[in-house]
Amino acid sequence: MSDWKKAYRSFYYETADDPEDIVLERKLTALLVIDIQNTYLEPDNDSAEAARWKPFYDRMNNIVIPNNTKMLNWARREGIEVIFARIACQTQDGRDRSLSQKKPGFNYLLLPKDSEASQLVPELSPQGDEIVVTKTTDSALTGTNLRLILRNIGITDVIVSGIFTDQCVSSTVRSLADESFGVVVVHDACAAATMELHEKELEIINMIYCHVVGFDDLSKLLQDV
């Protein structure tokens, strides 16, 4: 349990005491998987751009998706609520999108809700009555009724994974923290465009808005209270 307590420390927490042990209670905990959708695993037609993104695709296929698959299986076995978030607009022309998704550049996203590109990757398909929230914002709380869903179910702690660490994951984590949920981010089940962005963002949010742990730590945090 000591590694996660000392890892990903920013300037603010370099000299701080170690945090207390995290205690996650099954009935009060949800797993939230953010935006692992087909569109983000489609290499660009431009060969140079595809090569630039290759480390991201490799991390997604070799680490992030396999770890999320394991984590989903673990959560389902343990009776932890499983929730997915995805980016998708209700209209074909995307007129209902937030401003950030209409601006030109990387964040420009036109993903109608029924398009193949907007769907969750097959390996991470919801099962049974698992909840999927659809958003046109970075934060999964800001653009959906997720806050109400979590409160109605009685959730107090949220385990977060997905993409991108420095964008939708970070925005969601901050929103959850501001709403007084306990938040745990699983670093080896998340990715940013580069490892530098991924690790820097984990430093920024760790110990302020969440605690950053590894997948192998999760089973140690789950306790019967």
BALOKOL-427586 format. One record per residue: residue in one letter; x, y, z of N, C-alpha, C, O, CB in turn. Coordinates in steps of 0.1 Angstrom, whole numbers. Glycine has a CB too. Layout:
// BALOKOL-427586
   res    n.c1    n.c2    n.c3   ca.c1   ca.c2   ca.c3    c.c1    c.c2    c.c3    o.c1    o.c2    o.c3   cb.c1   cb.c2   cb.c3
     A       X       Y       Z       X       Y       Z       X       Y       Z       X       Y       Z       X       Y       Z
...
This chain:
// BALOKOL-427586
   res    n.c1    n.c2    n.c3   ca.c1   ca.c2   ca.c3    c.c1    c.c2    c.c3    o.c1    o.c2    o.c3   cb.c1   cb.c2   cb.c3
     M       8     -12       0       0       0       0       9      13       0       3      24      -2      -9       0      12
     S      21      12       2      30      24       3      33      31     -10      34      43     -10      42      20      10
     D      33      23     -21      38      30     -33      28      41     -38      32      52     -41      39      19     -44
     W      15      38     -38       5      48     -43       5      60     -34       2      71     -38      -9      42     -43
     K       9      59     -21       9      70     -12      20      80     -15      20      92     -11      10      65       2
     K      31      75     -22      42      84     -25      44      88     -39      52      97     -43      55      77     -20
     A      37      81     -48      38      84     -62      30      96     -67      21     100     -60      34      71     -70
     Y      33     101     -78      26     112     -85      24     124     -76      13     129     -74      13     107     -90
     R      35     128     -69      34     140     -60      39     152     -67      49     153     -73      43     137     -48
     S      30     162     -67      34     175     -73      41     184     -62      44     179     -51      21     183     -77
     F      45     195     -66      52     205     -57      44     207     -44      50     208     -34      54     218     -64
     Y      31     208     -46      23     210     -34      24     200     -23      23     203     -11       9     212     -38
     Y      27     187     -27      26     176     -18      39     169     -16      40     158     -11      15     167     -22
     E      50     175     -21      63     169     -20      67     165      -6      73     155      -3      74     178     -26
     T      63     174       4      67     172      18      56     169      27      57     168      39      74     185      23
     A      44     166      21      32     163      29      33     149      35      40     140      30      20     164      20
     D      26     147      46      25     133      52      17     124      42      10     129      33      17     134      65
     D      20     111      43      13     102      35      -2     102      38      -6     104      50      18      87      38
     P     -11     101      28     -25     100      30     -29      88      38     -22      78      39     -33     101      17
     E     -41      89      44     -46      77      52     -50      66      42     -52      69      30     -58      81      60
     D     -51      54      47     -55      43      39     -69      46      33     -78      52      39     -56      30      47
     I     -71      42      20     -84      43      14     -92      31      17     -88      20      16     -82      45      -2
     V    -105      33      21    -114      23      23    -126      24      14    -133      34      15    -119      23      38
     L    -128      14       5    -139      14      -4    -149       3       0    -145      -8       1    -134      12     -19
     E    -161       7       2    -172      -2       5    -180      -5      -7    -184       3     -15    -181       4      16
     R    -182     -18      -9    -188     -23     -22    -201     -16     -26    -202     -11     -37    -191     -38     -21
     K    -210     -15     -16    -223      -9     -19    -223       6     -22    -232      12     -27    -233     -13      -8
     L    -212      12     -18    -211      27     -18    -201      31     -29    -199      43     -31    -207      33      -5
     T    -196      22     -37    -186      25     -47    -190      22     -61    -197      12     -64    -173      16     -44
     A    -187      31     -70    -190      29     -85    -177      29     -93    -167      36     -89    -200      39     -90
     L    -176      22    -104    -166      23    -113    -171      30    -125    -181      27    -131    -160       8    -118
     L    -164      41    -129    -168      49    -140    -157      49    -151    -146      53    -149    -170      64    -136
     V    -160      43    -163    -151      42    -174    -155      53    -184    -166      53    -189    -152      28    -180
     I    -145      61    -187    -148      73    -195    -142      73    -209    -130      71    -211    -142      85    -188
     D    -151      74    -219    -148      77    -233    -139      67    -240    -132      72    -249    -142      90    -233
     I    -139      55    -237    -131      45    -245    -140      41    -256    -146      31    -256    -126      33    -236
     Q    -139      49    -267    -148      47    -278    -141      44    -291    -129      47    -292    -156      60    -280
     N    -148      39    -301    -142      35    -314    -134      46    -320    -123      43    -326    -152      29    -323
     T    -139      58    -320    -132      69    -327    -118      71    -323    -110      76    -331    -140      82    -325
     Y    -115      68    -310    -101      71    -305     -92      59    -308     -80      60    -305    -102      73    -291
     L     -96      49    -315     -87      38    -318     -87      36    -334     -83      25    -338     -92      25    -312
     E     -90      47    -341     -90      46    -355     -78      55    -360     -79      67    -360    -103      51    -362
     P     -67      48    -364     -55      56    -369     -59      66    -380     -67      63    -389     -44      47    -373
     D     -53      77    -380     -55      87    -390     -50      82    -403     -40      75    -405     -47     100    -386
     N     -57      87    -414     -53      83    -427     -40      88    -431     -33      82    -440     -64      87    -438
     D     -36      99    -425     -23     105    -428     -12      97    -421     -13      95    -409     -22     120    -423
     S      -3      91    -428       7      82    -422      16      89    -412      19      82    -402      16      76    -433
     A      19     101    -414      27     108    -404      20     110    -391      25     109    -380      32     122    -410
     E       7     114    -392      -1     116    -380      -4     103    -373      -3     102    -361     -15     123    -384
     A      -6      92    -381      -8      79    -375       5      75    -367       4      69    -356     -11      69    -385
     A      17      78    -373      29      74    -366      31      82    -353      36      77    -343      41      77    -375
     R      26      95    -354      28     103    -342      19      98    -330      23     100    -318      23     118    -345
     W       8      92    -333      -1      87    -323       1      73    -320      -6      67    -311     -15      89    -328
     K      11      66    -326      13      52    -324      15      48    -310       9      38    -305      25      47    -332
     P      23      56    -302      25      52    -288      12      52    -280      10      44    -271      35      62    -281
     F       3      61    -283     -10      61    -277     -18      49    -280     -24      42    -272     -18      74    -281
     Y     -19      45    -293     -26      33    -297     -20      21    -291     -28      12    -287     -26      32    -313
     D      -7      20    -290      -1       9    -284      -5       8    -269      -8      -3    -264      15      10    -285
     R      -4      19    -262      -8      19    -248     -23      15    -246     -26       7    -237      -6      33    -241
     M     -31      20    -255     -46      17    -254     -48       2    -256     -55      -5    -248     -54      24    -264
     N     -42      -4    -266     -44     -18    -270     -37     -28    -260     -42     -39    -258     -40     -20    -284
     N     -25     -24    -255     -17     -33    -248     -19     -31    -232     -16     -41    -225      -3     -32    -251
     I     -23     -20    -228     -24     -17    -214     -38     -13    -209     -44     -19    -201     -14      -7    -210
     V     -43      -2    -215     -55       4    -210     -67      -4    -212     -75      -7    -203     -57      18    -217
     I     -70      -9    -224     -82     -17    -227     -81     -30    -219     -91     -34    -213     -83     -20    -241
     P     -69     -38    -219     -69     -50    -211     -71     -47    -196     -78     -55    -190     -55     -56    -213
     N     -65     -37    -191     -67     -34    -176     -81     -30    -173     -87     -33    -163     -58     -23    -172
     N     -88     -22    -182    -102     -19    -180    -111     -32    -181    -120     -33    -173    -107      -9    -190
     T    -107     -41    -190    -114     -53    -190    -113     -61    -177    -123     -66    -172    -109     -62    -202
     K    -101     -62    -172     -99     -69    -159    -107     -61    -148    -113     -68    -139     -84     -69    -156
     M    -106     -48    -148    -113     -40    -138    -128     -42    -138    -134     -43    -128    -109     -26    -139
     L    -134     -42    -150    -148     -44    -151    -152     -58    -146    -162     -59    -139    -152     -43    -166
     N    -144     -68    -149    -147     -82    -144    -146     -82    -129    -154     -88    -122    -137     -92    -150
     W    -136     -75    -124    -134     -74    -109    -146     -67    -103    -151     -72     -93    -121     -67    -106
     A    -150     -56    -108    -161     -48    -102    -174     -56    -103    -182     -56     -93    -163     -35    -110
     R    -176     -63    -114    -189     -71    -115    -189     -82    -105    -199     -85     -99    -190     -76    -129
     R    -177     -89    -103    -177     -99     -93    -179     -94     -79    -185    -101     -71    -163    -106     -93
     E    -174     -82     -76    -175     -77     -63    -188     -69     -60    -190     -65     -49    -163     -67     -61
     G    -196     -68     -70    -209     -62     -68    -208     -46     -68    -216     -40     -62    -215     -66     -55
     I    -198     -41     -74    -196     -27     -75    -204     -21     -87    -203     -28     -98    -181     -23     -77
     E    -210     -10     -86    -218      -4     -97    -209      -1    -108    -199       6    -106    -226       8     -92
     V    -212      -4    -120    -204      -1    -132    -212       9    -141    -224       7    -144    -201     -14    -140
     I    -205      20    -144    -211      31    -152    -201      35    -163    -189      35    -161    -215      43    -143
     F    -206      38    -175    -198      42    -186    -202      56    -190    -214      60    -188    -199      32    -198
     A    -193      64    -194    -195      77    -200    -190      77    -215    -179      71    -217    -189      89    -192
     R    -197      83    -224    -192      85    -237    -196      98    -243    -206     104    -239    -197      73    -246
     I    -188     103    -252    -191     115    -259    -199     112    -272    -196     104    -280    -177     122    -264
     A    -211     118    -272    -219     117    -284    -230     128    -284    -235     132    -273    -226     102    -284
     C    -233     133    -296    -243     143    -297    -257     137    -301    -257     126    -307    -239     154    -307
     Q    -268     144    -298    -281     139    -301    -285     141    -315    -294     134    -320    -291     145    -291
     T    -279     151    -321    -282     155    -335    -272     151    -345    -260     149    -341    -284     170    -335
     Q    -276     149    -357    -267     145    -368    -257     156    -371    -245     153    -374    -275     141    -380
     D    -261     169    -370    -251     179    -374    -244     185    -362    -235     194    -363    -259     191    -380
     G    -246     179    -350    -239     183    -338    -242     197    -332    -234     202    -325    -225     182    -341
     R    -254     202    -335    -257     215    -331    -259     216    -315    -259     227    -309    -270     220    -337
     D    -261     204    -309    -263     204    -295    -250     202    -287    -250     201    -275    -272     192    -291
     R    -238     202    -294    -225     201    -288    -221     213    -280    -226     224    -282    -215     198    -298
     S    -213     211    -270    -207     222    -263    -197     230    -272    -193     224    -282    -200     217    -249
     L    -194     242    -268    -186     250    -276    -172     244    -278    -167     245    -289    -184     264    -270
     S    -167     237    -268    -153     231    -269    -153     221    -280    -143     218    -286    -149     226    -256
     Q    -164     214    -283    -165     204    -293    -168     209    -307    -168     201    -317    -175     193    -289
     K    -171     222    -308    -174     228    -321    -161     236    -326    -161     239    -338    -186     237    -319
     K    -152     238    -317    -140     246    -321    -131     237    -330    -130     225    -328    -132     251    -309
     P    -124     243    -340    -115     235    -348    -103     230    -341     -99     236    -331    -111     243    -360
     G     -98     219    -345     -86     213    -339     -89     199    -333     -99     193    -336     -81     222    -328
     F     -81     194    -324     -82     181    -319     -95     179    -312    -101     168    -313     -71     178    -310
     N    -100     189    -304    -112     187    -297    -125     188    -305    -136     186    -299    -112     197    -286
     Y    -124     191    -318    -136     191    -326    -141     177    -327    -134     168    -332    -133     197    -340
     L    -153     175    -323    -159     162    -323    -173     162    -328    -182     169    -323    -159     155    -309
     L    -176     155    -339    -189     153    -344    -192     138    -343    -189     130    -352    -191     159    -358
     L    -199     134    -333    -201     119    -330    -216     117    -327    -220     116    -315    -192     114    -318
     P    -224     117    -337    -238     114    -335    -240     101    -327    -232      91    -329    -246     113    -348
     K    -250     101    -318    -251      90    -308    -253      76    -314    -249      66    -307    -263      93    -299
     D    -258      75    -326    -260      62    -332    -248      58    -342    -249      47    -348    -273      61    -340
     S    -238      66    -343    -227      63    -352    -218      53    -346    -217      51    -334    -219      76    -356
     E    -212      45    -355    -203      35    -351    -191      41    -343    -186      35    -333    -198      26    -362
     A    -186      52    -348    -175      59    -342    -177      63    -327    -168      63    -319    -171      71    -349
     S    -190      66    -324    -193      70    -310    -195      59    -300    -196      61    -288    -205      79    -310
     Q    -195      47    -305    -198      35    -296    -186      32    -287    -175      34    -291    -203      23    -304
     L    -189      26    -276    -178      21    -267    -171       9    -275    -178       2    -282    -183      16    -254
     V    -158       7    -272    -151      -4    -279    -157     -17    -275    -162     -18    -263    -136      -3    -276
     P    -157     -27    -284    -164     -39    -281    -159     -46    -268    -167     -53    -261    -163     -49    -292
     E    -147     -45    -265    -141     -52    -253    -147     -47    -240    -147     -54    -230    -126     -51    -253
     L    -152     -35    -241    -157     -28    -229    -173     -26    -230    -178     -16    -225    -150     -15    -226
     S    -180     -35    -236    -194     -34    -237    -201     -35    -224    -198     -43    -216    -199     -44    -247
     P    -211     -26    -221    -219     -28    -209    -227     -41    -209    -230     -47    -219    -229     -16    -208
     Q    -229     -46    -197    -236     -58    -195    -249     -55    -187    -249     -47    -178    -228     -69    -188
     G    -260     -63    -190    -272     -62    -182    -277     -47    -182    -279     -41    -192    -269     -66    -168
     D    -280     -42    -170    -285     -29    -169    -275     -18    -165    -278      -8    -158    -297     -29    -158
     E    -262     -21    -168    -252     -11    -165    -255       2    -172    -259       2    -184    -238     -17    -169
     I    -252      13    -165    -256      26    -170    -246      32    -179    -234      31    -177    -259      35    -158
     V    -251      38    -190    -242      46    -199    -248      60    -200    -259      62    -203    -242      39    -214
     V    -239      70    -197    -243      84    -198    -237      90    -210    -225      87    -213    -240      92    -185
     T    -244      98    -217    -239     104    -230    -237     119    -228    -246     126    -222    -249     102    -241
     K    -226     124    -232    -222     138    -229    -217     145    -241    -211     139    -250    -212     139    -217
     T    -218     158    -241    -211     167    -251    -202     176    -244    -199     187    -249    -222     174    -260
     T    -197     172    -232    -188     180    -224    -176     172    -220    -176     159    -222    -195     186    -212
     D    -166     178    -214    -155     170    -209    -159     163    -196    -157     151    -195    -143     179    -206
     S    -165     170    -187    -169     164    -174    -181     155    -176    -191     160    -182    -171     175    -164
     A    -181     143    -171    -193     134    -172    -203     139    -162    -215     134    -163    -189     120    -169
     L    -200     148    -152    -211     153    -144    -217     165    -150    -230     167    -148    -205     156    -130
     T    -210     174    -156    -215     186    -161    -226     184    -172    -236     191    -171    -204     195    -167
     G    -224     175    -180    -233     173    -192    -243     162    -191    -249     159    -201    -225     171    -204
     T    -245     156    -179    -254     145    -178    -261     146    -165    -259     155    -157    -246     132    -180
     N    -269     136    -162    -276     134    -149    -268     125    -140    -274     119    -131    -290     130    -151
     L    -255     123    -143    -247     114    -135    -247     117    -120    -247     108    -112    -233     113    -140
     R    -246     130    -117    -246     134    -103    -259     128     -96    -258     123     -85    -246     149    -102
     L    -270     130    -102    -283     125     -96    -283     110     -96    -287     104     -86    -295     130    -105
     I    -278     103    -106    -277      89    -106    -269      84     -94    -273      75     -87    -271      83    -119
     L    -257      89     -92    -248      85     -82    -255      87     -68    -254      78     -59    -235      92     -82
     R    -261      99     -66    -268     101     -53    -280      92     -51    -282      87     -40    -273     116     -53
     N    -287      89     -62    -299      80     -60    -295      66     -57    -301      59     -49    -307      80     -73
     I    -283      62     -62    -279      48     -59    -272      48     -45    -271      37     -39    -268      44     -70
     G    -268      59     -40    -261      59     -27    -246      58     -28    -240      55     -18    -267      48     -18
     I    -241      62     -39    -226      61     -41    -219      73     -34    -223      84     -34    -223      62     -56
     T    -208      69     -27    -200      80     -21    -186      80     -27    -179      90     -25    -199      77      -6
     D    -181      69     -33    -168      69     -38    -168      64     -53    -176      54     -56    -159      59     -30
     V    -160      70     -61    -160      66     -76    -146      63     -80    -136      70     -78    -165      78     -84
     I    -144      51     -86    -132      47     -92    -132      51    -107    -142      48    -114    -129      31     -91
     V    -122      58    -111    -123      64    -125    -112      59    -134    -100      57    -129    -122      80    -124
     S    -115      56    -146    -105      52    -156    -110      57    -170    -121      63    -171    -104      36    -157
     G    -101      56    -180    -105      60    -193     -96      70    -199     -84      71    -196    -118      66    -193
     I    -101      78    -209     -93      88    -217    -101     101    -218    -113     101    -217     -89      82    -231
     F     -94     111    -220     -80     113    -219     -77     118    -205     -84     126    -200     -74     123    -230
     T     -65     114    -200     -62     117    -186     -63     132    -183     -68     136    -173     -49     112    -182
     D     -57     140    -193     -56     154    -191     -68     162    -195     -68     174    -195     -44     159    -198
     Q     -78     155    -200     -90     162    -205    -103     157    -198    -106     162    -187     -92     160    -220
     C    -110     147    -204    -122     143    -198    -121     136    -185    -129     137    -176    -130     134    -208
     V    -110     128    -183    -108     122    -170    -106     132    -159    -112     132    -149     -96     112    -171
     S     -97     142    -162     -94     152    -152    -106     161    -149    -108     164    -138     -82     161    -157
     S    -113     165    -159    -125     173    -157    -135     166    -149    -141     172    -140    -131     177    -171
     T    -137     153    -151    -147     145    -144    -142     144    -129    -150     145    -120    -149     132    -150
     V    -130     141    -127    -124     139    -114    -126     152    -106    -130     152     -94    -109     136    -114
     R    -123     164    -112    -125     176    -105    -139     179    -101    -142     184     -90    -119     188    -113
     S    -148     176    -110    -163     178    -108    -167     168     -96    -175     173     -87    -171     175    -120
     L    -163     156     -97    -167     147     -86    -161     151     -72    -169     151     -62    -161     133     -89
     A    -149     156     -72    -143     161     -60    -151     173     -54    -153     174     -42    -128     164     -62
     D    -154     182     -63    -162     194     -59    -175     190     -54    -181     198     -46    -163     204     -71
     E    -181     179     -58    -194     174     -53    -192     165     -40    -202     159     -36    -201     167     -64
     S    -180     165     -35    -177     157     -23    -178     142     -24    -180     135     -14    -186     162     -12
     F    -175     137     -36    -173     123     -38    -159     119     -35    -150     127     -38    -178     118     -52
     G    -156     108     -29    -142     103     -29    -139      97     -42    -147      90     -48    -141      92     -18
     V    -127     101     -47    -123      97     -61    -110      89     -61    -100      94     -55    -122     109     -70
     V    -109      78     -68     -97      70     -70     -95      69     -85    -104      65     -92     -98      56     -63
     V     -83      73     -90     -80      72    -104     -70      61    -106     -60      60     -99     -74      86    -110
     V     -73      52    -116     -64      41    -118     -55      44    -130     -59      44    -141     -73      28    -121
     H     -42      47    -126     -33      52    -136     -30      43    -148     -28      48    -159     -20      56    -129
     D     -30      30    -146     -27      21    -157     -39      16    -164     -39       6    -171     -19       9    -151
     A     -51      23    -161     -63      21    -169     -67      34    -176     -79      36    -180     -74      16    -160
     C     -58      44    -177     -60      57    -183     -49      59    -193     -38      53    -193     -61      68    -172
     A     -52      69    -202     -41      73    -212     -44      88    -216     -56      92    -217     -41      64    -224
     A     -33      95    -219     -34     108    -226     -27     106    -239     -22      95    -242     -27     119    -217
     A     -26     116    -247     -20     115    -260      -5     111    -259       0     103    -267     -21     128    -268
     T       1     116    -248      15     112    -246      17     108    -231       9     112    -223      25     123    -249
     M      27     100    -228      30      97    -214      33     109    -206      30     109    -194      41      86    -213
     E      40     119    -212      43     131    -205      31     138    -200      30     142    -188      52     140    -213
     L      21     140    -209       8     146    -205       1     138    -194      -5     143    -185      -1     148    -217
     H       1     125    -196      -6     115    -187       0     117    -173      -8     119    -163      -4     101    -192
     E      13     116    -172      19     116    -159      19     130    -152      17     131    -140      33     111    -160
     K      20     140    -160      19     154    -154       5     157    -149       4     163    -138      23     164    -165
     E      -5     152    -156     -19     155    -151     -22     147    -139     -29     152    -130     -29     151    -162
     L     -16     135    -138     -18     127    -126     -12     134    -114     -17     134    -103     -12     113    -127
     E       0     140    -116       6     148    -105      -3     159    -101      -4     162     -89      20     153    -110
     I      -9     166    -111     -17     178    -108     -29     174     -99     -32     181     -90     -21     184    -121
     I     -36     163    -103     -49     160     -96     -47     152     -84     -56     151     -75     -58     153    -106
     N     -36     145     -82     -34     136     -71     -33     143     -58     -26     153     -57     -21     128     -73
     M     -40     138     -48     -40     142     -34     -48     155     -32     -50     159     -21     -26     144     -29
     I     -52     162     -43     -61     173     -42     -75     169     -45     -84     171     -38     -56     185     -51
     Y     -76     163     -57     -90     159     -62     -92     144     -62    -104     140     -63     -91     164     -76
     C     -82     137     -60     -83     122     -60     -71     116     -54     -61     123     -50     -85     117     -75
     H     -71     103     -53     -59      95     -51     -56      86     -63     -65      80     -68     -60      86     -38
     V     -44      86     -67     -40      79     -79     -34      65     -75     -24      65     -67     -29      87     -88
     V     -39      54     -80     -35      41     -76     -33      33     -89     -37      37    -100     -45      34     -66
     G     -27      21     -87     -26      11     -98     -37       1     -98     -44      -1     -87     -13       5     -98
     F     -40      -6    -109     -50     -16    -109     -48     -27     -98     -57     -31     -92     -50     -23    -123
     D     -35     -30     -96     -32     -41     -86     -35     -36     -72     -36     -45     -63     -18     -45     -87
     D     -37     -23     -70     -40     -18     -56     -55     -19     -52     -58     -20     -41     -36      -4     -55
     L     -63     -20     -63     -78     -19     -60     -83     -29     -50     -90     -26     -41     -85     -20     -73
     S     -79     -42     -52     -84     -52     -43     -81     -50     -28     -88     -54     -19     -79     -66     -47
     K     -69     -43     -26     -65     -40     -12     -73     -29      -6     -74     -28       6     -50     -37     -12
     L     -79     -20     -15     -86      -9      -9    -101     -13      -6    -107      -6       2     -86       2     -20
     L    -106     -24     -12    -120     -28     -10    -121     -35       3    -114     -45       5    -125     -37     -22
     Q    -129     -30      12    -131     -36      25    -145     -37      29    -153     -29      25    -123     -28      36
     D    -149     -47      37    -162     -48      43    -162     -39      56    -155     -41      65    -166     -62      47
     V    -171     -29      56    -172     -20      67    -184     -23      75    -187     -16      85    -172      -5      62
